[in-house]
Amino acid sequence: MYRDPCVHGEKENYIVRSYYTWNDLEKYNFDALFQPQQHPARNSHDTFFLQVPSTTKKLPEDYLERVQKVHESGGFGSKGYGYDWKREEAEKNLLRTRTTAVSSRMLYLLAQSRTHDMGHDLLWWISLSIHHSHPYIDDLTLSLVCDRGSTLGDLIGVLNDFFSRLGVSKLRFKPAYNPYTEPSMEIFSYHEGFKKWVEVGNSGMFRPEMLCPMGLPEDVNVIAWGLSLERPTMILYGIDNIRDLFGHKVDLGLIKKTPFVVLG
C-alpha cells in the first residue's frame, strides 16, 4: 500500500502476497521470534490451534536446530532461556496471532536466497497490508529494512521520513517491549483535532537471537515498524468507537457515502 512513498532509487522492494493466510506454524509464530515455549509471553495472545491438520512435519532441519540451540543455550551474545525445547511444539499449526510471523518467514527465505552474495550491501524492504489472525479487529501494515550496521538512530530517521510522506510530521517515541525486538519503541503523533498525542504505531530492532539462526550475518540488523489502518481512519472520519468501523454495528450508510481511496 505504501510502496510509492517509501521506495527510492534502485533498492529492492518486496510486496508480500504469498503468505496472505490466517494459519501458520507455531515455529514461525513464536519459536523463530525467540519466544520460549510454555512462557507467559505466549499467553498474551489469543492463540487458536488447528485440529486438521494439527501439525506440519516438513521443516528446514538446519534452521530448526539453530532455533533450538539459541532457545536452550543461547548464542550471538545471548544466554538463551536454559530449558528443554520441544520440536513437537514448533510443529503445531495455528491461526497466526501476529503479522510478524510473516516477517520471520520472509526474512528466512531472503537469507537463503542471498547466501551467495552476502558481501554486498543489503537493503530489503517488505511492506505488508494483511489481516491479523482476528480479521475484524486489526489490519496491520508492516515494513522493515535489513541492512548492515543499522542502528536505533536509523530507525528513528526512517520513521520520521516514512510518516512525513503520509502527512504526519510531529512524532514522539516511547520505550516499549516486544519479545522479538530490542530496543522497542511505540510511535506517537500529535493530533491537532484531539489536541493530544495518540499512538500510531510500534517499532523496534529485531533481536540477533531471531536473525542469526536464519543465516543472516551477525553484522546485519533489521529495523521494523507497523501501524494499524484503523486508527488513522477513525481520526480522519471522526469515529470514536472501532465497532462503528468494523462488525455488525457498522452504519452501512456511512460506508456507502464514504469515498474509496487507493494509495500507491
KOLVEX-706641 format. One record per residue: residue number from 1; residue in one letter; chain; x, z, y of N, C-alpha, C, O in turn. Coordinates in steps of 0.2 Angstrom, whole numbers, plus 2048, in hexadecimal, padded with zeros to 3 digits. Layout:
NODE   k r c n.u n.w n.v ca.u ca.w ca.v c.u c.w c.v o.u o.w o.v
NODE NUM a A   X   Z   Y    X    Z    Y   X   Z   Y   X   Z   Y
...
***
This chain:
NODE   k r c n.u n.w n.v ca.u ca.w ca.v c.u c.w c.v o.u o.w o.v
NODE   1 m A 804 800 7FA  800  800  800 804 800 806 803 7FD 80B
NODE   2 y A 80A 804 806  80E  804  80C 814 800 80C 81A 801 80E
NODE   3 r A 814 7FA 808  81A  7F6  807 81D 7F3 80D 823 7F4 80E
NODE   4 d A 819 7F0 811  81B  7ED  817 81F 7F2 81C 824 7F0 81F
NODE   5 p A 81B 7F7 81E  81F  7FC  823 825 7FF 820 829 801 824
NODE   6 c A 826 7FF 81A  82C  803  817 832 7FF 815 837 802 815
NODE   7 v A 831 7F9 813  837  7F5  810 83A 7F1 815 837 7ED 818
NODE   8 h A 840 7F1 815  844  7ED  81A 84A 7EA 817 84D 7EC 812
NODE   9 g A 84C 7E4 81A  852  7E1  817 851 7DE 810 84C 7DC 80E
NODE  10 e A 857 7DE 80C  857  7DC  806 856 7E1 800 858 7E0 7FA
NODE  11 k A 855 7E7 802  854  7EC  7FD 84F 7EB 7F9 84A 7E8 7FA
NODE  12 e A 84F 7EE 7F3  84A  7EC  7EE 844 7F1 7EE 845 7F7 7F0
NODE  13 n A 83E 7EF 7ED  838  7F2  7ED 834 7F2 7E6 834 7EC 7E4
NODE  14 y A 832 7F7 7E4  82E  7F7  7DD 827 7FA 7DF 827 7FF 7E0
NODE  15 i A 822 7F5 7DE  81B  7F8  7DE 819 7F9 7D7 819 7F4 7D3
NODE  16 v A 818 7FF 7D5  816  801  7CF 80F 800 7CD 80B 802 7D0
NODE  17 r A 80E 7FC 7C8  807  7FA  7C5 806 7FB 7BE 801 7FD 7BC
NODE  18 s A 80C 7FB 7BA  80B  7FB  7B3 809 802 7B0 807 803 7AB
NODE  19 y A 80A 807 7B4  808  80E  7B2 802 811 7B5 802 817 7B7
NODE  20 y A 7FE 80C 7B7  7F8  80E  7BB 7F3 811 7B5 7EE 80E 7B4
NODE  21 t A 7F4 817 7B2  7F0  819  7AD 7EF 821 7AE 7F3 824 7B2
NODE  22 w A 7EB 824 7AB  7E9  82B  7AC 7EC 82F 7A6 7ED 835 7A7
NODE  23 n A 7EF 82C 7A1  7F2  830  79B 7F9 82F 79C 7FC 82A 79E
NODE  24 d A 7FD 834 799  804  833  799 807 838 794 803 83C 790
NODE  25 l A 80D 838 793  810  83D  78E 812 843 792 814 844 798
NODE  26 e A 812 849 78E  814  84F  791 81B 84F 793 81D 853 797
NODE  27 k A 81F 84B 78F  826  84A  791 827 848 798 82B 84B 79C
NODE  28 y A 824 843 79A  825  840  7A1 821 844 7A6 823 845 7AC
NODE  29 n A 81B 847 7A4  817  84B  7A8 81B 852 7AA 81A 855 7B0
NODE  30 f A 81E 855 7A5  821  85C  7A6 829 85C 7A4 82D 85E 7A9
NODE  31 d A 82A 85A 79E  831  85B  79C 836 857 7A0 83B 85A 7A2
NODE  32 a A 835 851 7A1  83A  84D  7A5 83A 84F 7AC 83F 84E 7B0
NODE  33 l A 835 853 7AF  835  856  7B6 838 85D 7B6 838 860 7BB
NODE  34 f A 83C 85F 7B0  83F  865  7B0 83A 86B 7B1 83C 870 7B4
NODE  35 q A 834 86A 7AE  830  870  7AD 830 873 7A6 82F 86F 7A2
NODE  36 p A 832 879 7A5  833  87C  79E 82C 87C 79B 827 87D 79E
NODE  37 q A 82D 87B 794  827  87C  790 824 883 790 828 888 790
NODE  38 q A 81E 884 78F  81B  88A  78F 81C 88F 795 81D 895 795
NODE  39 h A 81D 88B 79B  81F  88F  7A1 819 88F 7A6 815 88A 7A6
NODE  40 p A 818 895 7A9  812  895  7AE 811 88F 7B3 80C 88D 7B5
NODE  41 a A 817 88C 7B4  817  886  7B9 812 881 7B6 80F 87D 7BA
NODE  42 r A 812 880 7B0  80E  87B  7AD 806 87D 7AD 802 878 7AD
NODE  43 n A 805 883 7AE  7FE  885  7AE 7FB 884 7B5 7F5 886 7B7
NODE  44 s A 800 882 7BA  7FD  881  7C1 7F9 87B 7C1 7F7 879 7C7
NODE  45 h A 7F9 877 7BC  7F6  871  7BC 7F0 871 7B7 7F1 874 7B2
NODE  46 d A 7EB 86D 7B8  7E5  86D  7B3 7E7 868 7AE 7E6 862 7B0
NODE  47 t A 7EA 86A 7A9  7EC  865  7A4 7E7 864 79E 7E5 869 79B
NODE  48 f A 7E6 85E 79D  7E1  85C  797 7E5 858 792 7E8 852 794
NODE  49 f A 7E5 85A 78C  7E9  856  787 7E4 852 783 7DE 853 782
NODE  50 l A 7E7 84C 781  7E3  847  77D 7E2 849 776 7E7 84C 773
NODE  51 q A 7DD 848 773  7DC  849  76B 7DE 843 767 7E1 844 762
NODE  52 v A 7DC 83D 76A  7DE  837  766 7E0 832 76B 7DD 82F 76F
NODE  53 p A 7E7 82F 76A  7EC  833  766 7EF 839 769 7EF 839 770
NODE  54 s A 7F0 83E 766  7F2  844  769 7FA 844 76A 7FC 848 76E
NODE  55 t A 7FE 840 767  805  840  768 807 839 768 804 834 766
NODE  56 t A 80E 838 76B  811  832  76B 818 833 768 81C 837 76A
NODE  57 k A 81A 82F 762  820  831  75F 826 82C 761 82B 82E 760
NODE  58 k A 824 827 764  829  822  766 82C 824 76D 829 822 772
NODE  59 l A 832 828 76D  835  82A  773 83C 828 773 83F 828 76E
NODE  60 p A 83F 827 779  846  825  779 84A 82B 777 84B 830 77B
NODE  61 e A 84D 82B 772  851  831  76F 856 834 773 857 83A 774
NODE  62 d A 85B 82F 775  860  832  779 85E 835 780 861 83A 782
NODE  63 y A 859 833 783  856  836  789 853 83D 787 853 841 78B
NODE  64 l A 84F 83D 781  84C  843  77F 851 848 77E 850 84E 77F
NODE  65 e A 857 846 77B  85C  84B  779 85F 84E 780 860 854 780
NODE  66 r A 860 84A 785  863  84C  78B 85E 851 78F 860 856 792
NODE  67 v A 857 84F 78E  852  854  791 852 85A 78E 852 860 791
NODE  68 q A 853 85A 787  853  861  783 859 865 785 858 86B 786
NODE  69 k A 85F 862 786  865  865  787 864 869 78E 866 86E 78F
NODE  70 v A 862 865 793  862  868  79A 85D 86D 79A 85D 872 79E
NODE  71 h A 857 86D 796  852  873  796 856 879 793 855 87E 795
NODE  72 e A 859 878 78D  85B  87D  789 862 881 78C 862 887 78C
NODE  73 s A 867 87C 78E  86D  87F  790 86F 87D 797 875 87F 799
NODE  74 g A 86C 878 79A  86D  876  7A1 872 870 7A1 873 86D 79C
NODE  75 g A 875 870 7A6  87A  86A  7A8 879 868 7AF 874 869 7B2
NODE  76 f A 87E 864 7B1  87E  861  7B8 87D 867 7BD 87A 866 7C2
NODE  77 g A 881 86C 7BC  881  872  7C1 87B 877 7BF 87A 87B 7C3
NODE  78 s A 877 876 7BA  871  87A  7B9 873 87E 7B2 876 87C 7AE
NODE  79 k A 870 884 7B2  870  888  7AC 86B 887 7A7 86B 889 7A1
NODE  80 g A 866 883 7A9  860  881  7A5 85B 887 7A4 85C 88C 7A9
NODE  81 y A 857 887 79F  852  88D  79F 854 891 799 851 897 798
NODE  82 g A 858 88F 794  85A  894  78F 855 895 78A 854 89B 788
NODE  83 y A 851 890 788  84C  891  783 84C 88C 77E 850 887 77F
NODE  84 d A 848 88C 778  848  887  773 843 882 775 83D 883 774
NODE  85 w A 845 87C 777  841  877  779 83E 874 773 842 873 76E
NODE  86 k A 838 872 773  834  86F  76D 832 868 76E 82F 866 773
NODE  87 r A 834 864 76A  833  85C  76A 82B 85B 76A 829 857 76D
NODE  88 e A 828 85F 765  821  85E  764 81D 85F 76B 817 85C 76C
NODE  89 e A 81F 863 76F  81C  864  776 81C 85E 77A 818 85B 77D
NODE  90 a A 822 85B 77A  824  855  77E 820 84F 77C 81F 84A 77F
NODE  91 e A 81E 84F 775  81B  849  772 813 849 774 810 844 772
NODE  92 k A 810 84E 777  809  84E  778 807 849 77D 80A 848 782
NODE  93 n A 801 846 77C  7FE  842  781 7F9 846 785 7F5 84B 783
NODE  94 l A 7F9 845 78C  7F4  848  790 7F2 844 796 7F4 83E 797
NODE  95 l A 7ED 847 79A  7EB  843  7A0 7F0 845 7A5 7F1 84B 7A6
NODE  96 r A 7F3 840 7A8  7F9  842  7AD 7F6 846 7B2 7F1 845 7B6
NODE  97 t A 7FA 84B 7B4  7F8  850  7B9 7FB 84F 7C0 7FA 852 7C5
NODE  98 r A 800 84A 7C0  803  849  7C6 806 842 7C6 808 83F 7C1
NODE  99 t A 807 83F 7CC  809  838  7CC 811 838 7CC 814 833 7CA
NODE 100 t A 814 83E 7CC  81B  83E  7CB 81D 83C 7C4 823 83A 7C3
NODE 101 a A 819 83D 7C0  81A  83B  7B9 81C 833 7B8 820 831 7B4
NODE 102 v A 818 830 7BD  81A  828  7BD 821 827 7C0 824 823 7BE
NODE 103 s A 823 82B 7C5  829  82B  7C8 82F 82C 7C2 834 828 7C2
NODE 104 s A 82E 831 7BE  833  832  7B9 833 82D 7B4 839 82B 7B2
NODE 105 r A 82E 829 7B2  82E  824  7AE 832 81E 7B1 836 81B 7AE
NODE 106 m A 830 81C 7B7  833  817  7BB 83A 818 7BC 83E 813 7BC
NODE 107 l A 83C 81E 7BE  843  81F  7BF 848 81E 7B9 84D 81C 7B9
NODE 108 y A 845 821 7B3  848  820  7AD 849 818 7AB 84F 816 7A9
NODE 109 l A 844 814 7AC  844  80D  7AB 849 80A 7AF 84D 806 7AD
NODE 110 l A 849 80C 7B6  84E  809  7BA 855 80B 7B9 85A 807 7B9
NODE 111 a A 856 811 7B7  85D  813  7B5 860 80F 7AF 865 80D 7AF
NODE 112 q A 85B 80E 7AA  85D  80A  7A4 85F 803 7A6 863 800 7A3
NODE 113 s A 85B 800 7AB  85C  7F9  7AC 862 7F8 7B1 864 7F2 7B1
NODE 114 r A 864 7FD 7B4  86A  7FC  7B9 870 7FF 7B6 875 800 7BA
NODE 115 t A 870 801 7B0  877  804  7AD 87D 800 7AE 882 802 7AF
NODE 116 h A 87C 7F9 7AE  881  7F5  7AE 884 7F4 7B5 88A 7F2 7B6
NODE 117 d A 881 7F6 7BB  884  7F5  7C1 883 7FB 7C6 882 7FB 7CB
NODE 118 m A 884 801 7C2  884  807  7C6 889 808 7CB 889 80C 7D0
NODE 119 g A 88E 803 7CB  893  804  7D1 891 801 7D7 894 802 7DC
NODE 120 h A 88B 7FE 7D7  888  7FB  7DE 884 800 7E1 882 805 7DE
NODE 121 d A 883 7FF 7E8  87E  804  7EB 877 803 7E9 875 7FE 7E7
NODE 122 l A 874 809 7E9  86D  809  7E6 868 80B 7EB 869 80F 7EF
NODE 123 l A 863 807 7EB  85D  809  7EF 857 807 7EC 855 801 7EC
NODE 124 w A 853 80B 7E9  84D  809  7E5 847 80D 7E8 847 813 7E9
NODE 125 w A 842 809 7EA  83C  80B  7ED 836 80A 7E9 835 805 7E7
NODE 126 i A 833 810 7E7  82D  80F  7E3 827 811 7E7 827 817 7EA
NODE 127 s A 822 80D 7E8  81C  80F  7EC 816 80F 7E7 815 80A 7E4
NODE 128 l A 813 815 7E7  80D  815  7E2 807 817 7E6 807 81B 7EB
NODE 129 s A 801 813 7E5  7FB  815  7E7 7F6 816 7E1 7F3 811 7E0
NODE 130 i A 7F6 81B 7DE  7F3  81C  7D7 7EF 822 7D7 7F0 827 7DB
NODE 131 h A 7EB 823 7D3  7E6  829  7D2 7EA 82E 7CF 7EE 82D 7CA
NODE 132 h A 7E8 834 7D1  7EA  83B  7CD 7E6 83B 7C7 7E2 837 7C6
NODE 133 s A 7E8 840 7C2  7E5  840  7BC 7DD 842 7BD 7D9 842 7B9
NODE 134 h A 7DC 845 7C3  7D5  847  7C5 7D3 842 7CA 7D4 844 7D0
NODE 135 p A 7D1 83C 7C9  7D0  836  7CE 7CC 837 7D4 7CC 834 7D9
NODE 136 y A 7C7 83C 7D3  7C2  83D  7D9 7C5 843 7DD 7C1 844 7E2
NODE 137 i A 7CB 845 7DC  7CE  84A  7E0 7D3 848 7E4 7D4 84A 7EA
NODE 138 d A 7D7 843 7E2  7DE  842  7E5 7E0 83B 7E4 7E1 839 7DE
NODE 139 d A 7E1 837 7EA  7E5  831  7E9 7EB 832 7ED 7EC 835 7F2
NODE 140 l A 7F1 831 7E9  7F7  833  7EB 7FC 82D 7EC 7FC 829 7E7
NODE 141 t A 7FF 82C 7F2  804  827  7F3 80B 82A 7F2 80C 82E 7F6
NODE 142 l A 80F 828 7EE  816  82A  7ED 81B 825 7EF 81A 81F 7ED
NODE 143 s A 820 827 7F2  826  823  7F3 82C 826 7F2 82D 82C 7F3
NODE 144 l A 832 823 7F0  838  826  7EF 83E 821 7F0 83D 81B 7EF
NODE 145 v A 843 824 7F2  849  820  7F3 84F 823 7EF 850 829 7EF
NODE 146 c A 852 81F 7EB  858  821  7E6 85E 81E 7E9 85F 817 7E9
NODE 147 d A 863 822 7EB  869  81F  7EE 86F 824 7EC 86D 82A 7EB
NODE 148 r A 875 822 7EE  87A  826  7ED 87B 82B 7F3 87B 828 7F8
NODE 149 g A 87C 831 7F2  87E  836  7F7 878 837 7FC 87A 83A 801
NODE 150 s A 872 836 7FA  86D  838  7FF 86C 83F 800 86E 843 7FB
NODE 151 t A 86A 841 806  86A  848  807 863 84A 80A 85E 846 80B
NODE 152 l A 862 850 80B  85B  853  80E 85A 850 815 855 84E 817
NODE 153 g A 860 84F 819  85F  84B  81F 85D 844 81F 859 842 823
NODE 154 d A 85F 841 819  85C  83A  818 855 83A 817 851 836 81A
NODE 155 l A 853 83F 813  84C  840  812 848 841 818 842 83D 819
NODE 156 i A 84A 845 81D  846  847  823 846 840 827 841 83F 82A
NODE 157 g A 84C 83D 827  84C  837  82B 847 831 829 844 82E 82D
NODE 158 v A 847 830 822  843  82B  81F 83B 82D 821 837 829 822
NODE 159 l A 83A 834 820  833  836  821 831 835 828 82B 832 829
NODE 160 n A 835 836 82D  833  835  834 832 82D 835 82D 82B 839
NODE 161 d A 836 829 832  836  822  833 82F 820 82F 82B 81B 832
NODE 162 f A 82E 822 829  828  820  825 822 822 829 81E 81D 82A
NODE 163 f A 821 828 82B  81B  82A  82E 81A 827 835 814 826 837
NODE 164 s A 81F 825 838  81F  822  83F 81C 81B 83E 818 819 843
NODE 165 r A 81D 818 839  81A  811  838 813 811 836 810 80C 835
NODE 166 l A 811 817 834  80A  818  833 806 81B 839 800 81D 838
NODE 167 g A 809 81C 83E  806  81F  844 807 826 845 803 829 849
NODE 168 v A 80B 829 841  80B  831  841 812 832 844 817 831 840
NODE 169 s A 813 835 84A  819  836  84D 81C 83E 84D 822 83F 84D
NODE 170 k A 817 842 84D  819  849  84E 819 84D 847 814 84D 843
NODE 171 l A 81F 84E 844  820  851  83D 823 858 83E 828 859 842
NODE 172 r A 821 85C 839  825  862  838 826 863 830 822 860 82C
NODE 173 f A 82B 867 82E  82C  867  827 82D 86F 825 830 873 829
NODE 174 k A 82A 871 820  82A  878  81D 82C 878 816 82A 874 812
NODE 175 p A 831 87D 815  833  87D  80E 82E 87E 809 829 882 80B
NODE 176 a A 82E 87B 803  829  87C  7FE 82C 87C 7F7 832 87C 7F7
NODE 177 y A 828 87D 7F2  82B  87D  7EB 827 878 7E7 821 877 7E7
NODE 178 n A 82B 874 7E4  829  86F  7DE 82E 870 7D9 834 871 7DA
NODE 179 p A 82C 870 7D2  830  871  7CD 835 86C 7CC 83B 86E 7C9
NODE 180 y A 834 866 7CE  839  860  7CD 83D 85E 7D3 841 85A 7D3
NODE 181 t A 83C 862 7D9  840  860  7DF 843 866 7E2 840 86C 7E2
NODE 182 e A 849 866 7E4  84C  86B  7E8 852 868 7EC 857 865 7EA
NODE 183 p A 851 869 7F3  84C  86C  7F6 845 869 7F7 845 863 7F5
NODE 184 s A 840 86C 7F9  839  869  7F9 837 86B 800 838 870 803
NODE 185 m A 832 866 803  830  867  80A 828 865 80A 827 85F 807
NODE 186 e A 824 869 80D  81D  866  80F 81E 863 816 822 865 81A
NODE 187 i A 81A 85E 817  81A  85A  81D 814 85B 821 80E 85B 81E
NODE 188 f A 815 85D 827  80F  85E  82C 810 85A 832 815 858 834
NODE 189 s A 80A 858 834  809  854  83A 804 857 83F 800 85A 83D
NODE 190 y A 806 856 845  801  859  84A 7FC 854 84C 7FD 84E 84D
NODE 191 h A 7F6 857 84B  7F0  853  84C 7ED 854 853 7EA 85A 854
NODE 192 e A 7ED 84F 857  7EA  850  85E 7E3 852 85E 7E1 856 862
NODE 193 g A 7DF 84F 859  7D8  851  859 7D6 858 857 7D2 85C 85A
NODE 194 f A 7DA 85B 852  7D9  862  850 7DD 867 854 7DC 86D 854
NODE 195 k A 7E2 864 858  7E6  868  85C 7EA 86D 857 7EB 873 859
NODE 196 k A 7EC 86B 851  7F0  86F  84D 7F4 86B 848 7F3 865 847
NODE 197 w A 7F9 86E 845  7FD  86B  840 7F9 86B 839 7F7 870 837
NODE 198 v A 7F9 865 836  7F6  864  82F 7FB 861 82A 7FF 85D 82C
NODE 199 e A 7FA 863 824  7FF  861  81F 7FD 85A 81D 7F7 858 81C
NODE 200 v A 802 855 81D  800  84E  81B 804 84C 815 803 846 813
NODE 201 g A 809 850 812  80C  84E  80D 811 853 80A 812 859 80C
NODE 202 n A 814 851 804  819  856  801 81F 851 800 81F 84B 7FF
NODE 203 s A 825 854 7FF  82B  851  7FE 831 855 7FB 830 85B 7FA
NODE 204 g A 836 852 7F9  83C  855  7F7 841 851 7F4 840 84B 7F4
NODE 205 m A 846 854 7F1  84C  850  7ED 84B 852 7E6 84C 858 7E4
NODE 206 f A 84B 84D 7E2  84A  84E  7DB 850 851 7D8 856 850 7DA
NODE 207 r A 84F 856 7D4  855  85A  7D1 859 856 7CC 857 852 7C9
NODE 208 p A 860 858 7CC  864  854  7C8 862 856 7C0 864 851 7BC
NODE 209 e A 85F 85B 7BF  85D  85D  7B8 858 858 7B6 856 857 7B0
NODE 210 m A 854 854 7BB  84F  84F  7B9 853 848 7B9 851 844 7B5
NODE 211 l A 857 847 7BE  85A  840  7BE 860 83F 7B9 860 839 7B6
NODE 212 c A 864 843 7B8  86A  842  7B4 869 840 7AD 86C 83C 7AA
NODE 213 p A 864 844 7AA  862  842  7A3 85F 83B 7A2 860 838 79D
NODE 214 m A 85D 838 7A8  85A  831  7A8 860 82C 7A7 85F 826 7A5
NODE 215 g A 866 82E 7A9  86C  829  7A9 86E 828 7B0 872 823 7B0
NODE 216 l A 86B 82B 7B5  86E  829  7BB 874 82D 7BD 875 833 7BA
NODE 217 p A 879 82A 7C0  87F  82E  7C2 87E 834 7C6 879 835 7C9
NODE 218 e A 882 839 7C6  881  83F  7C9 882 83F 7D0 87F 843 7D4
NODE 219 d A 885 83A 7D3  885  839  7DA 87F 835 7DD 87E 834 7E3
NODE 220 v A 87A 833 7D9  874  830  7DB 86E 835 7DC 86D 839 7D8
NODE 221 n A 86C 835 7E2  866  83A  7E4 860 836 7E5 860 830 7E7
NODE 222 v A 85A 839 7E4  854  836  7E6 850 83A 7EB 84E 840 7E9
NODE 223 i A 84E 837 7F0  84A  83B  7F5 843 838 7F4 842 832 7F3
NODE 224 a A 83D 83C 7F4  837  83A  7F2 832 83E 7F7 833 843 7F9
NODE 225 w A 82C 83B 7F8  827  83E  7FC 820 83B 7F9 820 835 7F7
NODE 226 g A 81B 83E 7FB  814  83C  7F9 80F 83E 7FE 810 844 801
NODE 227 l A 80A 83A 7FF  804  83C  803 7FE 83A 800 7FD 835 7FE
NODE 228 s A 7F9 83E 801  7F2  83C  7FF 7EF 838 804 7F0 838 80A
NODE 229 l A 7EA 834 802  7E7  82F  806 7E1 832 809 7DE 830 80E
NODE 230 e A 7DE 838 806  7D8  83B  808 7D9 83E 80F 7D4 83E 813
NODE 231 r A 7DF 842 810  7DF  846  816 7DF 841 81C 7DB 843 821
NODE 232 p A 7E3 83C 81D  7E3  838  823 7DC 835 823 7DA 833 829
NODE 233 t A 7D9 833 81E  7D2  830  81E 7CD 835 821 7C9 833 825
NODE 234 m A 7CD 83B 81F  7C9  840  822 7CA 841 829 7C5 842 82D
NODE 235 i A 7D0 841 82B  7D2  842  832 7CF 83C 836 7CD 83D 83C
NODE 236 l A 7D1 836 834  7CF  830  837 7C7 830 838 7C5 82E 83E
NODE 237 y A 7C3 832 833  7BC  831  834 7B8 838 835 7B2 838 835
NODE 238 g A 7BC 83D 837  7B9  843  839 7B5 847 833 7B1 84A 834
NODE 239 i A 7B8 846 82D  7B5  849  827 7B8 850 826 7BE 850 825
NODE 240 d A 7B4 855 825  7B7  85C  825 7B6 85E 81E 7B8 864 81C
NODE 241 n A 7B3 85B 819  7B2  85D  812 7B3 857 80E 7B0 852 80E
NODE 242 i A 7B8 858 809  7BA  852  805 7B4 850 800 7B4 84A 7FE
NODE 243 r A 7AF 854 7FF  7AA  852  7FB 7A5 84D 7FE 7A1 84A 7FB
NODE 244 d A 7A6 84D 805  7A3  847  809 7A6 841 808 7A4 83C 80A
NODE 245 l A 7AC 841 805  7B0  83B  804 7B0 838 7FD 7B1 832 7FC
NODE 246 f A 7B0 83D 7F8  7B0  83C  7F1 7AB 840 7EE 7A9 845 7F0
NODE 247 g A 7A8 83D 7E8  7A3  841  7E4 79C 83F 7E6 79B 83A 7E9
NODE 248 h A 797 842 7E2  790  840  7E3 78D 842 7E9 787 840 7EB
NODE 249 k A 790 846 7EE  78D  847  7F4 78F 842 7FA 78E 843 800
NODE 250 v A 793 83D 7F8  795  838  7FD 78F 835 800 78B 833 7FD
NODE 251 d A 78F 834 807  78A  831  80A 78B 829 80A 790 826 80D
NODE 252 l A 787 826 806  788  81E  805 788 81A 80B 78B 815 80C
NODE 253 g A 784 81D 810  783  81A  816 78A 81A 81A 78C 815 81D
NODE 254 l A 78E 81F 819  794  81F  81C 799 81A 819 79D 817 81D
NODE 255 i A 798 819 813  79D  815  80F 79B 80D 811 79F 809 812
NODE 256 k A 795 80C 812  793  805  814 795 803 81B 796 7FD 81C
NODE 257 k A 795 808 820  796  806  827 79D 807 828 79F 805 82E
NODE 258 t A 7A1 80A 824  7A8  80B  825 7AC 805 823 7AC 802 81E
NODE 259 p A 7B0 802 828  7B4  7FC  826 7B9 7FD 821 7BC 802 821
NODE 260 f A 7BA 7F8 81D  7BF  7F8  817 7C6 7F5 81A 7C6 7EF 81C
NODE 261 v A 7CB 7F9 81A  7D2  7F7  81D 7D7 7F6 817 7D8 7FB 813
NODE 262 v A 7DA 7F1 817  7E0  7F0  812 7E6 7F0 816 7E7 7EC 81A
NODE 263 l A 7EB 7F5 814  7F1  7F5  817 7F7 7F1 813 7F6 7F1 80D
NODE 264 g A 7FB 7EE 817  801  7EB  813 7FF 7E4 811 804 7E1 80E
***
